[in-house]
Amino acid sequence: MAIESRIRELGSRHENLERKIQEETSRPACDGTMLRELKRQKLRLKEEIEGLRARMH
């Protein structure tokens, strides 16, 4: 159960980062540095989620 809870928490953070990325890309003067960092964070979360899911099976 703890792993499932962690996956849900990470999934929520992943979705929040996706929204921030969408907001940043919709701005006329997109901050490329911030966008790259948000994408890196999102990728790290995705990898952690996948790793946890692999441990469950």
KALIN-V141163 format. One record per helix or strand. SS is the DSSP state (hx for helix, st for strand). FROM is the first residue (numbers start at 1). LEN is the number of residues. If there is no record, write none. Layout:
SS_FROM_LEN ; SS_FROM_LEN
This chain:
hx_2_25 ; hx_32_25
